[in-house]
Each structure stands twice: as C-alpha cells, then as structure tokens.
Amino acid sequence: MSTQHLQKVARFFFPLFVLLAALSSLPTVATQDKMKEPHIDHVTSENYIEYHEGSPLSNIVLTVPHDGHISPASIPHRQKGCYNSLGSRDWCDWHHSTECDLETDDPAKCKVIDWPDAGASDLALVMRDTMRDITGYTPHLIVSRLHRSRLDPNRERDNAAQHNPEAEQSYDTYHDAIQTAQNKVQATGRPGIHFDIHGYTAHNIDNWLELGYNLQGEQLNEGDLNPLDSSIRALAERSPVEFASLVSGEDSLGWLVQQEGFRVVPSPQYPRPELGVEGRYFRGGYTTRKWGSLHGGDIDCVQLEVPQWVRDGSEEYGVKLGRAFAQWVLNHYPGPEE
C-alpha cells in the first residue's frame, strides 16, 4: 500500500478514533447511577401515621400534621380545655373529667382548632418530588392521617391527644417518626432543614403565603429580628449572611418563593405583615419550636402556611414551591460533596 493511500485511510479513521476515545472516558450508566442517589419511596404506616423514608444522604424533613381524614369512633372529638388561672401559673386542663370552674375559666382560652388543612399532603408530595429532582436526594416525609378533630400533632401531647390512649399512641408514633428522620439527617454529618407544611382559611383577605421562623409578627413589624428567638438559629450562627437578609432579604426563602410568582411574608416585597390589608401572620407552632434549632442542634425548622387555592392547585404550585425550597436548601445547606 502506498504512502499516499495510507494517509487517506488515516484521515478517514482518525476522527472515528477520537470519538471512540472520548466516549470511553464518559461514565457508564452504572457509574452515573452511583453519582446520583436513586429515588426511594419506602412508606410505612402505623397508628394512622405515614412515614415516607427519604434518601440516606438527604438532609431535608417534611411534615404534614393536619391533613388527616380518618375519624375513628374510638377516639373522641377534641374539646376546649378548662383554663385555670389559680396558683403560680396559668394552664389548660385537657382531662375533661369535670365541668370547667366558671370562676377561673376563660372562654377565649384553651380553644381547640379541629378543621383540617385539606390538600396539604398532596402539596407536600409534589414539593418532595420536585426537591428530589433538583437536589438529587429524596426528603423524608411524615404525614398524620388522623382527622384534626381526633389528634393535633402540632400541639403538646395533653392538648393534642387529650389523654385518649389511642390518640396518644398515634401522637407518639408521629413524633417518633420525626425523631427517626432527624436522626438520619444527623447521620449525614451535615446541617439539616425541616419544613412543616400547613394551610389556613381563617384569614384569607391577604391571601398570601406565610413562612414561620418562630418570630412574632410584632418582631417583623418592628424589625426586631433576633436569631436567638428563631427556629433557624443554627443557620444564622454559621452563615456569613446578615440575619435580616436570611429572613426577608435576597438571601431568604421568601425571596425565592416570591420569584415563583407568590405573595409571601416575610420577603423583600412583604418584609412585615403590617404591609398587608389584614396583616395577620402565623409565626410557626409547636413543631417549629420543638424540632427546629431554637434550643440548639443543627437542624432548623420553617413553617409554611398556604391558602386553600395553593393546595387545590398542588400539581402546579407544588412544583413552584418545591423549586424555591430546593434552591434555598442548595444555597444554605451544604451537600455531601461540599
């Protein structure tokens, strides 16, 4: 074969050799699967509580305490407690063993909220899927399926179950599941974040979304943003970002939710509830204080409150919220490789 012919053959096959060499250097399908953790959807159900186990490397926990629909006859309807103003402190008696003392009881206190946050679990599931797609890891999810008239897991045990043994067992199962999920987050060796998902109907004039960091509405209105009062205290202590920006500035979750087209407080658009028409705001509840970093630890907690129209449109709005929440996690909670 002549030298000229060999040169023609080389020119023909050389690009093919280059392409094959490049392809051989790419990860195989098996290697790519190892690079991104597979989706886990293992669900256990016990005592009316669902625990959707997340990925081993996930540092996100989602909870939905008020979207249950089961009302067993064996668990009585929760009722207003008796307010007691005698002694060294005020307190509520949830035993219902006797009639309330009219001299000490206050009809405005020890109330019970018994309506559900309908559709909140559907919203959470869509958010969870979206967050998995963006972060690469499936969040843990705990859902109570008992109707809120029978159990309110977002309260202290006496109020939540009102001393009914079956309700108490369900309550313990719910919070044990949270503990299990948070233990798994701690096992990753990274800071974690817990989102408690709720809905509201009682004050729908402003019709906005609310993010609760355990800061009172008055604190937001007055600009009195003390991280020591917050359920994201751990984030505030390790972040170089000013706390005000984490809560309502361009480093906040509210900023990302706002970018998805929602009106949300606190955020750059609405840093203070008083900027609304009605101006009402939920700061977060028992779960936020118990399971966030208010009293220490490195797992924060944020309560999300959404109006009914968001829950009714879970397929659309869950994707938007999941996208915003996932980005906030990526911004402030390091991944396993970081």
Disulfide bonds with the S-S distance in Angstrom:
Cys82-Cys100 2.01
Cys92-Cys110 2.02
